[in-house]
Amino acid sequence: MGTGRTHGKDIMLLCKGWYNENEHHTLLDALRQYYKNEYTEQYGDISINWVNSILLKPAIEELISENNIRLFISYILEVRDIPSLEKTYEEILYNRLTSFLSALKVMDTKNDIAYIELEAYDTTVRSSIV
């Protein structure tokens, strides 16, 4: 994975909480705003299924590697707790996909290798993406 800024890295950092929590009360709100800022002014009510397909899946496809494929499989298939009957499949999948992206490393501290060069982002403000 190169160190420059990409769609997948933007989504990963959003999942890690790099958004303005005063403007976006949830990660889903921040992801919707990210899409609006990057792609279109008209986005209406974006469903969780749409976010899973259009934002999260491509981000994971970009970022997944042989090193983290087992982590990905465990996040998708592992049952963390008994799902509430109130949650839809899309909501459960959304939670698992965003958890996976949040768990990815930005840097390999043991070998001092940056997977994402944060200088491409305004690191002085945690809410640098949206």
N, CA, C and O atoms as CSV, one atom per row, in Angstrom:
chain,resi,resn,atom,element,x,y,z
A,1,MET,N,N,0.856,-1.173,0.000
A,1,MET,CA,C,0.000,0.000,0.000
A,1,MET,C,C,0.895,1.227,0.000
A,1,MET,O,O,1.731,1.385,0.890
A,2,GLY,N,N,0.729,2.100,-0.993
A,2,GLY,CA,C,1.499,3.340,-1.053
A,2,GLY,C,C,1.094,4.280,0.076
A,2,GLY,O,O,0.086,4.068,0.750
A,3,THR,N,N,1.895,5.317,0.267
A,3,THR,CA,C,1.649,6.187,1.413
A,3,THR,C,C,0.783,7.404,1.099
A,3,THR,O,O,0.351,8.091,2.025
A,4,GLY,N,N,0.514,7.696,-0.182
A,4,GLY,CA,C,-0.277,8.874,-0.534
A,4,GLY,C,C,-1.751,8.725,-0.176
A,4,GLY,O,O,-2.215,7.637,0.164
A,5,ARG,N,N,-2.462,9.809,-0.257
A,5,ARG,CA,C,-3.876,9.844,0.106
A,5,ARG,C,C,-4.706,9.133,-0.966
A,5,ARG,O,O,-4.517,9.365,-2.160
A,6,THR,N,N,-5.636,8.256,-0.526
A,6,THR,CA,C,-6.528,7.549,-1.433
A,6,THR,C,C,-7.912,7.447,-0.809
A,6,THR,O,O,-8.093,7.748,0.371
A,7,HIS,N,N,-8.878,7.025,-1.597
A,7,HIS,CA,C,-10.250,6.807,-1.121
A,7,HIS,C,C,-10.257,5.843,0.062
A,7,HIS,O,O,-10.857,6.134,1.097
A,8,GLY,N,N,-9.599,4.708,-0.084
A,8,GLY,CA,C,-9.593,3.701,0.968
A,8,GLY,C,C,-9.004,4.223,2.266
A,8,GLY,O,O,-9.517,3.938,3.348
A,9,LYS,N,N,-7.925,4.985,2.156
A,9,LYS,CA,C,-7.289,5.532,3.356
A,9,LYS,C,C,-8.175,6.584,4.014
A,9,LYS,O,O,-8.251,6.655,5.241
A,10,ASP,N,N,-8.849,7.404,3.198
A,10,ASP,CA,C,-9.801,8.370,3.753
A,10,ASP,C,C,-10.881,7.654,4.561
A,10,ASP,O,O,-11.190,8.048,5.686
A,11,ILE,N,N,-11.451,6.600,3.977
A,11,ILE,CA,C,-12.520,5.843,4.640
A,11,ILE,C,C,-11.975,5.199,5.918
A,11,ILE,O,O,-12.644,5.214,6.951
A,12,MET,N,N,-10.770,4.638,5.852
A,12,MET,CA,C,-10.170,4.009,7.026
A,12,MET,C,C,-10.008,5.015,8.160
A,12,MET,O,O,-10.334,4.713,9.308
A,13,LEU,N,N,-9.505,6.211,7.846
A,13,LEU,CA,C,-9.309,7.212,8.888
A,13,LEU,C,C,-10.641,7.719,9.441
A,13,LEU,O,O,-10.736,8.030,10.628
A,14,LEU,N,N,-11.654,7.804,8.605
A,14,LEU,CA,C,-12.986,8.141,9.116
A,14,LEU,C,C,-13.437,7.082,10.119
A,14,LEU,O,O,-13.957,7.413,11.184
A,15,CYS,N,N,-13.239,5.812,9.778
A,15,CYS,CA,C,-13.622,4.717,10.673
A,15,CYS,C,C,-12.829,4.760,11.978
A,15,CYS,O,O,-13.299,4.276,13.008
A,16,LYS,N,N,-11.632,5.339,11.936
A,16,LYS,CA,C,-10.820,5.495,13.143
A,16,LYS,C,C,-11.219,6.737,13.941
A,16,LYS,O,O,-10.631,7.025,14.984
A,17,GLY,N,N,-12.220,7.471,13.449
A,17,GLY,CA,C,-12.719,8.630,14.185
A,17,GLY,C,C,-12.186,9.966,13.717
A,17,GLY,O,O,-12.335,10.960,14.428
A,18,TRP,N,N,-11.571,10.029,12.550
A,18,TRP,CA,C,-11.032,11.277,12.017
A,18,TRP,C,C,-12.134,12.089,11.347
A,18,TRP,O,O,-12.095,12.310,10.137
A,19,TYR,N,N,-13.087,12.521,12.107
A,19,TYR,CA,C,-14.124,13.425,11.605
A,19,TYR,C,C,-14.571,14.316,12.748
A,19,TYR,O,O,-14.367,14.000,13.920
A,20,ASN,N,N,-15.174,15.419,12.394
A,20,ASN,CA,C,-15.619,16.386,13.384
A,20,ASN,C,C,-16.903,15.890,14.039
A,20,ASN,O,O,-17.970,15.897,13.425
A,21,GLU,N,N,-16.786,15.465,15.279
A,21,GLU,CA,C,-17.933,14.897,15.988
A,21,GLU,C,C,-18.988,15.948,16.328
A,21,GLU,O,O,-20.130,15.599,16.626
A,22,ASN,N,N,-18.625,17.216,16.288
A,22,ASN,CA,C,-19.619,18.271,16.503
A,22,ASN,C,C,-20.513,18.438,15.287
A,22,ASN,O,O,-21.686,18.788,15.424
A,23,GLU,N,N,-19.974,18.192,14.100
A,23,GLU,CA,C,-20.744,18.310,12.867
A,23,GLU,C,C,-21.415,16.997,12.472
A,23,GLU,O,O,-22.503,17.003,11.896
A,24,HIS,N,N,-20.776,15.886,12.776
A,24,HIS,CA,C,-21.265,14.559,12.389
A,24,HIS,C,C,-21.399,13.726,13.649
A,24,HIS,O,O,-20.397,13.338,14.250
A,25,HIS,N,N,-22.620,13.450,14.049
A,25,HIS,CA,C,-22.858,12.758,15.312
A,25,HIS,C,C,-22.527,11.269,15.253
A,25,HIS,O,O,-22.326,10.631,16.287
A,26,THR,N,N,-22.469,10.720,14.041
A,26,THR,CA,C,-22.142,9.304,13.886
A,26,THR,C,C,-21.163,9.132,12.738
A,26,THR,O,O,-21.000,10.017,11.898
A,27,LEU,N,N,-20.521,7.982,12.720
A,27,LEU,CA,C,-19.645,7.641,11.597
A,27,LEU,C,C,-20.436,7.616,10.302
A,27,LEU,O,O,-19.948,8.072,9.268
A,28,LEU,N,N,-21.649,7.090,10.350
A,28,LEU,CA,C,-22.482,7.032,9.142
A,28,LEU,C,C,-22.719,8.431,8.572
A,28,LEU,O,O,-22.654,8.619,7.358
A,29,ASP,N,N,-22.990,9.408,9.429
A,29,ASP,CA,C,-23.151,10.797,8.973
A,29,ASP,C,C,-21.870,11.299,8.309
A,29,ASP,O,O,-21.925,11.955,7.269
A,30,ALA,N,N,-20.716,10.992,8.908
A,30,ALA,CA,C,-19.436,11.424,8.350
A,30,ALA,C,C,-19.167,10.769,6.999
A,30,ALA,O,O,-18.661,11.420,6.085
A,31,LEU,N,N,-19.502,9.487,6.866
A,31,LEU,CA,C,-19.320,8.798,5.578
A,31,LEU,C,C,-20.217,9.393,4.502
A,31,LEU,O,O,-19.800,9.554,3.355
A,32,ARG,N,N,-21.447,9.717,4.875
A,32,ARG,CA,C,-22.364,10.352,3.916
A,32,ARG,C,C,-21.814,11.706,3.467
A,32,ARG,O,O,-21.860,12.032,2.281
A,33,GLN,N,N,-21.293,12.496,4.414
A,33,GLN,CA,C,-20.726,13.804,4.076
A,33,GLN,C,C,-19.469,13.658,3.233
A,33,GLN,O,O,-19.240,14.448,2.318
A,34,TYR,N,N,-18.658,12.661,3.531
A,34,TYR,CA,C,-17.461,12.406,2.722
A,34,TYR,C,C,-17.857,12.166,1.268
A,34,TYR,O,O,-17.256,12.732,0.354
A,35,TYR,N,N,-18.872,11.324,1.057
A,35,TYR,CA,C,-19.310,11.059,-0.315
A,35,TYR,C,C,-19.778,12.347,-0.976
A,35,TYR,O,O,-19.430,12.622,-2.124
A,36,LYS,N,N,-20.559,13.128,-0.261
A,36,LYS,CA,C,-21.056,14.390,-0.810
A,36,LYS,C,C,-19.891,15.301,-1.195
A,36,LYS,O,O,-19.891,15.884,-2.279
A,37,ASN,N,N,-18.900,15.425,-0.312
A,37,ASN,CA,C,-17.761,16.305,-0.583
A,37,ASN,C,C,-16.921,15.829,-1.762
A,37,ASN,O,O,-16.454,16.640,-2.561
A,38,GLU,N,N,-16.729,14.525,-1.872
A,38,GLU,CA,C,-15.833,13.987,-2.890
A,38,GLU,C,C,-16.489,13.755,-4.254
A,38,GLU,O,O,-15.827,13.856,-5.287
A,39,TYR,N,N,-17.793,13.443,-4.258
A,39,TYR,CA,C,-18.392,12.968,-5.498
A,39,TYR,C,C,-19.602,13.747,-5.998
A,39,TYR,O,O,-19.748,13.910,-7.209
A,40,THR,N,N,-20.464,14.230,-5.133
A,40,THR,CA,C,-21.674,14.880,-5.619
A,40,THR,C,C,-22.292,15.741,-4.535
A,40,THR,O,O,-22.138,15.455,-3.347
A,41,GLU,N,N,-22.978,16.778,-4.931
A,41,GLU,CA,C,-23.690,17.611,-3.972
A,41,GLU,C,C,-25.028,16.983,-3.599
A,41,GLU,O,O,-25.570,17.268,-2.531
A,42,GLN,N,N,-25.560,16.138,-4.465
A,42,GLN,CA,C,-26.880,15.550,-4.234
A,42,GLN,C,C,-26.716,14.103,-3.805
A,42,GLN,O,O,-26.351,13.249,-4.613
A,43,TYR,N,N,-26.982,13.829,-2.552
A,43,TYR,CA,C,-26.866,12.453,-2.104
A,43,TYR,C,C,-28.087,11.983,-1.347
A,43,TYR,O,O,-28.239,10.783,-1.122
A,44,GLY,N,N,-28.949,12.876,-0.953
A,44,GLY,CA,C,-30.190,12.480,-0.284
A,44,GLY,C,C,-29.949,11.603,0.927
A,44,GLY,O,O,-28.976,11.784,1.659
A,45,ASP,N,N,-30.833,10.665,1.128
A,45,ASP,CA,C,-30.741,9.753,2.262
A,45,ASP,C,C,-30.022,8.482,1.816
A,45,ASP,O,O,-30.626,7.597,1.210
A,46,ILE,N,N,-28.752,8.404,2.117
A,46,ILE,CA,C,-27.938,7.255,1.724
A,46,ILE,C,C,-28.141,6.146,2.752
A,46,ILE,O,O,-27.933,6.352,3.948
A,47,SER,N,N,-28.545,4.983,2.282
A,47,SER,CA,C,-28.802,3.849,3.179
A,47,SER,C,C,-27.497,3.191,3.616
A,47,SER,O,O,-26.444,3.388,3.009
A,48,ILE,N,N,-27.598,2.412,4.676
A,48,ILE,CA,C,-26.428,1.651,5.140
A,48,ILE,C,C,-25.985,0.668,4.060
A,48,ILE,O,O,-24.785,0.489,3.857
A,49,ASN,N,N,-26.909,0.036,3.373
A,49,ASN,CA,C,-26.572,-0.893,2.300
A,49,ASN,C,C,-25.764,-0.181,1.217
A,49,ASN,O,O,-24.805,-0.741,0.686
A,50,TRP,N,N,-26.149,1.047,0.891
A,50,TRP,CA,C,-25.448,1.833,-0.113
A,50,TRP,C,C,-24.031,2.154,0.370
A,50,TRP,O,O,-23.074,2.027,-0.394
A,51,VAL,N,N,-23.893,2.567,1.627
A,51,VAL,CA,C,-22.571,2.871,2.198
A,51,VAL,C,C,-21.690,1.623,2.166
A,51,VAL,O,O,-20.513,1.695,1.812
A,52,ASN,N,N,-22.269,0.473,2.539
A,52,ASN,CA,C,-21.510,-0.784,2.502
A,52,ASN,C,C,-20.973,-1.046,1.100
A,52,ASN,O,O,-19.800,-1.380,0.932
A,53,SER,N,N,-21.834,-0.895,0.091
A,53,SER,CA,C,-21.472,-1.229,-1.291
A,53,SER,C,C,-20.577,-0.194,-1.956
A,53,SER,O,O,-19.613,-0.558,-2.630
A,54,ILE,N,N,-20.877,1.088,-1.777
A,54,ILE,CA,C,-20.204,2.142,-2.537
A,54,ILE,C,C,-18.975,2.705,-1.834
A,54,ILE,O,O,-18.034,3.137,-2.500
A,55,LEU,N,N,-18.963,2.708,-0.516
A,55,LEU,CA,C,-17.818,3.277,0.201
A,55,LEU,C,C,-16.957,2.218,0.885
A,55,LEU,O,O,-15.744,2.178,0.675
A,56,LEU,N,N,-17.570,1.362,1.698
A,56,LEU,CA,C,-16.777,0.439,2.524
A,56,LEU,C,C,-16.160,-0.701,1.725
A,56,LEU,O,O,-14.980,-1.005,1.901
A,57,LYS,N,N,-16.933,-1.336,0.852
A,57,LYS,CA,C,-16.396,-2.465,0.084
A,57,LYS,C,C,-15.193,-2.049,-0.767
A,57,LYS,O,O,-14.167,-2.728,-0.726
A,58,PRO,N,N,-15.281,-0.953,-1.540
A,58,PRO,CA,C,-14.095,-0.555,-2.312
A,58,PRO,C,C,-12.902,-0.176,-1.439
A,58,PRO,O,O,-11.756,-0.418,-1.817
A,59,ALA,N,N,-13.163,0.416,-0.282
A,59,ALA,CA,C,-12.059,0.774,0.620
A,59,ALA,C,C,-11.345,-0.481,1.101
A,59,ALA,O,O,-10.116,-0.530,1.132
A,60,ILE,N,N,-12.114,-1.488,1.474
A,60,ILE,CA,C,-11.510,-2.739,1.940
A,60,ILE,C,C,-10.776,-3.431,0.804
A,60,ILE,O,O,-9.690,-3.971,1.014
A,61,GLU,N,N,-11.347,-3.427,-0.396
A,61,GLU,CA,C,-10.664,-4.030,-1.547
A,61,GLU,C,C,-9.327,-3.344,-1.803
A,61,GLU,O,O,-8.351,-4.001,-2.166
A,62,GLU,N,N,-9.278,-2.043,-1.620
A,62,GLU,CA,C,-8.031,-1.301,-1.815
A,62,GLU,C,C,-7.004,-1.638,-0.738
A,62,GLU,O,O,-5.817,-1.769,-1.035
A,63,LEU,N,N,-7.447,-1.777,0.504
A,63,LEU,CA,C,-6.526,-1.891,1.632
A,63,LEU,C,C,-6.165,-3.310,2.037
A,63,LEU,O,O,-5.169,-3.521,2.729
A,64,ILE,N,N,-6.954,-4.280,1.618
A,64,ILE,CA,C,-6.715,-5.651,2.083
A,64,ILE,C,C,-5.422,-6.193,1.470
A,64,ILE,O,O,-5.093,-5.911,0.318
A,65,SER,N,N,-4.720,-6.955,2.250
A,65,SER,CA,C,-3.472,-7.556,1.789
A,65,SER,C,C,-3.358,-8.950,2.393
A,65,SER,O,O,-4.187,-9.350,3.211
A,66,GLU,N,N,-2.341,-9.676,1.991
A,66,GLU,CA,C,-2.128,-11.011,2.561
A,66,GLU,C,C,-1.920,-10.935,4.064
A,66,GLU,O,O,-2.281,-11.860,4.791
A,67,ASN,N,N,-1.343,-9.843,4.531
A,67,ASN,CA,C,-1.067,-9.699,5.960
A,67,ASN,C,C,-2.329,-9.540,6.797
A,67,ASN,O,O,-2.358,-9.959,7.954
A,68,ASN,N,N,-3.372,-8.941,6.231
A,68,ASN,CA,C,-4.558,-8.701,7.052
A,68,ASN,C,C,-5.812,-9.425,6.566
A,68,ASN,O,O,-6.914,-9.107,7.014
A,69,ILE,N,N,-5.667,-10.380,5.671
A,69,ILE,CA,C,-6.849,-11.091,5.187
A,69,ILE,C,C,-7.478,-11.937,6.300
A,69,ILE,O,O,-8.701,-12.062,6.349
A,70,ARG,N,N,-6.675,-12.516,7.188
A,70,ARG,CA,C,-7.235,-13.284,8.306
A,70,ARG,C,C,-8.001,-12.373,9.259
A,70,ARG,O,O,-9.060,-12.746,9.766
A,71,LEU,N,N,-7.466,-11.183,9.500
A,71,LEU,CA,C,-8.166,-10.215,10.337
A,71,LEU,C,C,-9.515,-9.856,9.722
A,71,LEU,O,O,-10.524,-9.777,10.423
A,72,PHE,N,N,-9.526,-9.640,8.410
A,72,PHE,CA,C,-10.773,-9.308,7.716
A,72,PHE,C,C,-11.794,-10.433,7.865
A,72,PHE,O,O,-12.954,-10.185,8.193
A,73,ILE,N,N,-11.363,-11.659,7.626
A,73,ILE,CA,C,-12.277,-12.803,7.719
A,73,ILE,C,C,-12.832,-12.922,9.133
A,73,ILE,O,O,-14.020,-13.193,9.306
A,74,SER,N,N,-11.995,-12.726,10.142
A,74,SER,CA,C,-12.484,-12.846,11.513
A,74,SER,C,C,-13.489,-11.746,11.848
A,74,SER,O,O,-14.464,-12.003,12.554
A,75,TYR,N,N,-13.271,-10.529,11.356
A,75,TYR,CA,C,-14.219,-9.446,11.620
A,75,TYR,C,C,-15.559,-9.690,10.940
A,75,TYR,O,O,-16.602,-9.324,11.482
A,76,ILE,N,N,-15.541,-10.295,9.775
A,76,ILE,CA,C,-16.792,-10.519,9.048
A,76,ILE,C,C,-17.532,-11.728,9.592
A,76,ILE,O,O,-18.754,-11.689,9.738
A,77,LEU,N,N,-16.816,-12.794,9.891
A,77,LEU,CA,C,-17.477,-14.049,10.257
A,77,LEU,C,C,-17.645,-14.258,11.759
A,77,LEU,O,O,-18.539,-14.992,12.180
A,78,GLU,N,N,-16.812,-13.633,12.560
A,78,GLU,CA,C,-16.855,-13.853,14.003
A,78,GLU,C,C,-18.146,-13.292,14.600
A,78,GLU,O,O,-18.579,-12.190,14.262
A,79,VAL,N,N,-18.733,-14.058,15.473
A,79,VAL,CA,C,-19.928,-13.591,16.182
A,79,VAL,C,C,-19.450,-12.986,17.495
A,79,VAL,O,O,-19.005,-13.705,18.389
A,80,ARG,N,N,-19.543,-11.674,17.608
A,80,ARG,CA,C,-19.089,-10.977,18.815
A,80,ARG,C,C,-20.117,-11.090,19.933
A,80,ARG,O,O,-19.760,-11.256,21.100
A,81,ASP,N,N,-21.340,-11.004,19.586
A,81,ASP,CA,C,-22.430,-11.182,20.538
A,81,ASP,C,C,-23.661,-11.572,19.731
A,81,ASP,O,O,-23.649,-11.512,18.502
A,82,ILE,N,N,-24.696,-11.959,20.409
A,82,ILE,CA,C,-25.902,-12.357,19.688
A,82,ILE,C,C,-26.549,-11.103,19.127
A,82,ILE,O,O,-26.908,-10.198,19.880
A,83,PRO,N,N,-26.701,-11.042,17.799
A,83,PRO,CA,C,-27.263,-9.833,17.193
A,83,PRO,C,C,-28.697,-9.581,17.663
A,83,PRO,O,O,-29.496,-10.502,17.832
A,84,SER,N,N,-28.978,-8.326,17.860
A,84,SER,CA,C,-30.323,-7.912,18.237
A,84,SER,C,C,-31.272,-8.185,17.076
A,84,SER,O,O,-30.908,-8.017,15.912
A,85,LEU,N,N,-32.455,-8.594,17.392
A,85,LEU,CA,C,-33.458,-8.816,16.344
A,85,LEU,C,C,-33.853,-7.516,15.664
A,85,LEU,O,O,-34.453,-7.523,14.589
A,86,GLU,N,N,-33.509,-6.392,16.302
A,86,GLU,CA,C,-33.832,-5.094,15.728
A,86,GLU,C,C,-32.848,-4.675,14.642
A,86,GLU,O,O,-33.142,-3.764,13.868
A,87,LYS,N,N,-31.690,-5.321,14.570
A,87,LYS,CA,C,-30.684,-4.953,13.577
A,87,LYS,C,C,-30.891,-5.742,12.294
A,87,LYS,O,O,-31.213,-6.930,12.317
A,88,THR,N,N,-30.700,-5.054,11.176
A,88,THR,CA,C,-30.793,-5.710,9.873
A,88,THR,C,C,-29.431,-6.300,9.514
A,88,THR,O,O,-28.417,-5.980,10.135
A,89,TYR,N,N,-29.427,-7.146,8.523
A,89,TYR,CA,C,-28.169,-7.703,8.022
A,89,TYR,C,C,-27.228,-6.577,7.602
A,89,TYR,O,O,-26.032,-6.634,7.888
A,90,GLU,N,N,-27.760,-5.546,6.923
A,90,GLU,CA,C,-26.938,-4.432,6.462
A,90,GLU,C,C,-26.297,-3.689,7.632
A,90,GLU,O,O,-25.143,-3.273,7.541
A,91,GLU,N,N,-27.035,-3.519,8.730
A,91,GLU,CA,C,-26.484,-2.835,9.908
A,91,GLU,C,C,-25.374,-3.661,10.553
A,91,GLU,O,O,-24.348,-3.114,10.958
A,92,ILE,N,N,-25.573,-4.960,10.649
A,92,ILE,CA,C,-24.544,-5.837,11.218
A,92,ILE,C,C,-23.308,-5.829,10.325
A,92,ILE,O,O,-22.187,-5.732,10.826
A,93,LEU,N,N,-23.496,-5.928,9.016
A,93,LEU,CA,C,-22.374,-5.893,8.077
A,93,LEU,C,C,-21.654,-4.552,8.163
A,93,LEU,O,O,-20.424,-4.514,8.180
A,94,TYR,N,N,-22.398,-3.461,8.217
A,94,TYR,CA,C,-21.809,-2.124,8.345
A,94,TYR,C,C,-20.915,-2.060,9.580
A,94,TYR,O,O,-19.785,-1.579,9.501
A,95,ASN,N,N,-21.407,-2.536,10.708
A,95,ASN,CA,C,-20.624,-2.519,11.945
A,95,ASN,C,C,-19.350,-3.348,11.818
A,95,ASN,O,O,-18.295,-2.946,12.308
A,96,ARG,N,N,-19.444,-4.482,11.173
A,96,ARG,CA,C,-18.264,-5.332,11.011
A,96,ARG,C,C,-17.256,-4.725,10.035
A,96,ARG,O,O,-16.050,-4.789,10.276
A,97,LEU,N,N,-17.736,-4.138,8.935
A,97,LEU,CA,C,-16.826,-3.533,7.961
A,97,LEU,C,C,-16.123,-2.320,8.549
A,97,LEU,O,O,-14.918,-2.152,8.362
A,98,THR,N,N,-16.868,-1.468,9.261
A,98,THR,CA,C,-16.243,-0.282,9.844
A,98,THR,C,C,-15.291,-0.665,10.971
A,98,THR,O,O,-14.267,-0.008,11.161
A,99,SER,N,N,-15.610,-1.714,11.720
A,99,SER,CA,C,-14.702,-2.191,12.774
A,99,SER,C,C,-13.395,-2.687,12.172
A,99,SER,O,O,-12.316,-2.422,12.704
A,100,PHE,N,N,-13.496,-3.405,11.064
A,100,PHE,CA,C,-12.285,-3.892,10.391
A,100,PHE,C,C,-11.410,-2.728,9.946
A,100,PHE,O,O,-10.206,-2.719,10.202
A,101,LEU,N,N,-12.014,-1.747,9.281
A,101,LEU,CA,C,-11.236,-0.608,8.799
A,101,LEU,C,C,-10.614,0.166,9.955
A,101,LEU,O,O,-9.490,0.657,9.850
A,102,SER,N,N,-11.347,0.273,11.051
A,102,SER,CA,C,-10.831,0.969,12.224
A,102,SER,C,C,-9.628,0.243,12.832
A,102,SER,O,O,-8.747,0.880,13.410
A,103,ALA,N,N,-9.588,-1.076,12.704
A,103,ALA,CA,C,-8.522,-1.874,13.305
A,103,ALA,C,C,-7.238,-1.894,12.474
A,103,ALA,O,O,-6.188,-2.287,12.982
A,104,LEU,N,N,-7.302,-1.480,11.213
A,104,LEU,CA,C,-6.101,-1.518,10.374
A,104,LEU,C,C,-5.050,-0.550,10.893
A,104,LEU,O,O,-5.372,0.522,11.406
A,105,LYS,N,N,-3.797,-0.940,10.753
A,105,LYS,CA,C,-2.686,-0.118,11.218
A,105,LYS,C,C,-2.389,0.991,10.222
A,105,LYS,O,O,-2.497,0.801,9.010
A,106,VAL,N,N,-2.018,2.137,10.741
A,106,VAL,CA,C,-1.561,3.253,9.934
A,106,VAL,C,C,-0.052,3.144,9.736
A,106,VAL,O,O,0.492,3.594,8.727
A,107,MET,N,N,0.615,2.535,10.721
A,107,MET,CA,C,2.073,2.431,10.670
A,107,MET,C,C,2.531,1.155,11.350
A,107,MET,O,O,1.962,0.740,12.360
A,108,ASP,N,N,3.564,0.531,10.790
A,108,ASP,CA,C,4.215,-0.619,11.400
A,108,ASP,C,C,5.337,-0.069,12.274
A,108,ASP,O,O,6.425,0.233,11.783
A,109,THR,N,N,5.065,0.061,13.571
A,109,THR,CA,C,6.040,0.693,14.465
A,109,THR,C,C,7.280,-0.170,14.669
A,109,THR,O,O,8.362,0.354,14.934
A,110,LYS,N,N,7.133,-1.480,14.549
A,110,LYS,CA,C,8.285,-2.371,14.730
A,110,LYS,C,C,9.339,-2.128,13.653
A,110,LYS,O,O,10.536,-2.092,13.940
A,111,ASN,N,N,8.881,-1.962,12.407
A,111,ASN,CA,C,9.798,-1.749,11.284
A,111,ASN,C,C,9.839,-0.297,10.822
A,111,ASN,O,O,10.530,0.027,9.856
A,112,ASP,N,N,9.097,0.586,11.510
A,112,ASP,CA,C,9.053,2.011,11.195
A,112,ASP,C,C,8.653,2.264,9.731
A,112,ASP,O,O,9.262,3.070,9.028
A,113,ILE,N,N,7.608,1.545,9.303
A,113,ILE,CA,C,7.104,1.689,7.939
A,113,ILE,C,C,5.726,2.337,8.000
A,113,ILE,O,O,4.841,1.846,8.701
A,114,ALA,N,N,5.538,3.438,7.269
A,114,ALA,CA,C,4.241,4.113,7.233
A,114,ALA,C,C,3.389,3.512,6.121
A,114,ALA,O,O,3.790,3.508,4.958
A,115,TYR,N,N,2.217,3.007,6.481
A,115,TYR,CA,C,1.268,2.538,5.479
A,115,TYR,C,C,0.474,3.716,4.932
A,115,TYR,O,O,0.085,3.730,3.765
A,116,ILE,N,N,0.243,4.692,5.783
A,116,ILE,CA,C,-0.398,5.942,5.360
A,116,ILE,C,C,0.488,7.066,5.848
A,116,ILE,O,O,0.749,7.183,7.046
A,117,GLU,N,N,0.948,7.886,4.939
A,117,GLU,CA,C,1.750,9.034,5.323
A,117,GLU,C,C,0.781,10.132,5.734
A,117,GLU,O,O,0.164,10.771,4.882
A,118,LEU,N,N,0.650,10.348,7.023
A,118,LEU,CA,C,-0.356,11.273,7.538
A,118,LEU,C,C,-0.059,12.721,7.189
A,118,LEU,O,O,-0.901,13.593,7.406
A,119,GLU,N,N,1.122,12.992,6.653
A,119,GLU,CA,C,1.416,14.344,6.189
A,119,GLU,C,C,0.521,14.728,5.017
A,119,GLU,O,O,0.356,15.911,4.719
A,120,ALA,N,N,-0.055,13.731,4.353
A,120,ALA,CA,C,-1.002,14.009,3.266
A,120,ALA,C,C,-2.307,14.561,3.814
A,120,ALA,O,O,-3.137,15.067,3.058
A,121,TYR,N,N,-2.490,14.465,5.120
A,121,TYR,CA,C,-3.683,14.954,5.794
A,121,TYR,C,C,-3.282,16.090,6.724
A,121,TYR,O,O,-2.119,16.204,7.111
A,122,ASP,N,N,-4.224,16.906,7.073
A,122,ASP,CA,C,-3.974,17.961,8.048
A,122,ASP,C,C,-4.037,17.327,9.428
A,122,ASP,O,O,-5.115,17.232,10.015
A,123,THR,N,N,-2.898,16.894,9.954
A,123,THR,CA,C,-2.887,16.177,11.226
A,123,THR,C,C,-2.996,17.100,12.425
A,123,THR,O,O,-3.080,16.629,13.559
A,124,THR,N,N,-2.995,18.420,12.193
A,124,THR,CA,C,-3.159,19.325,13.317
A,124,THR,C,C,-4.603,19.325,13.815
A,124,THR,O,O,-4.875,19.681,14.962
A,125,VAL,N,N,-5.516,18.926,12.946
A,125,VAL,CA,C,-6.925,18.864,13.312
A,125,VAL,C,C,-7.402,17.441,13.055
A,125,VAL,O,O,-7.303,16.943,11.934
A,126,ARG,N,N,-7.911,16.796,14.077
A,126,ARG,CA,C,-8.351,15.405,13.960
A,126,ARG,C,C,-9.480,15.250,12.947
A,126,ARG,O,O,-9.666,14.169,12.388
A,127,SER,N,N,-10.225,16.308,12.709
A,127,SER,CA,C,-11.372,16.253,11.808
A,127,SER,C,C,-10.987,16.646,10.384
A,127,SER,O,O,-11.723,17.372,9.715
A,128,SER,N,N,-9.853,16.173,9.933
A,128,SER,CA,C,-9.289,16.662,8.677
A,128,SER,C,C,-9.975,16.160,7.415
A,128,SER,O,O,-9.800,16.760,6.354
A,129,ILE,N,N,-10.735,15.100,7.491
A,129,ILE,CA,C,-11.286,14.534,6.266
A,129,ILE,C,C,-12.634,15.144,5.933
A,129,ILE,O,O,-12.849,15.572,4.799
A,130,VAL,N,N,-13.542,15.193,6.889
A,130,VAL,CA,C,-14.816,15.894,6.674
A,130,VAL,C,C,-15.113,16.739,7.885
A,130,VAL,O,O,-16.139,17.418,7.927
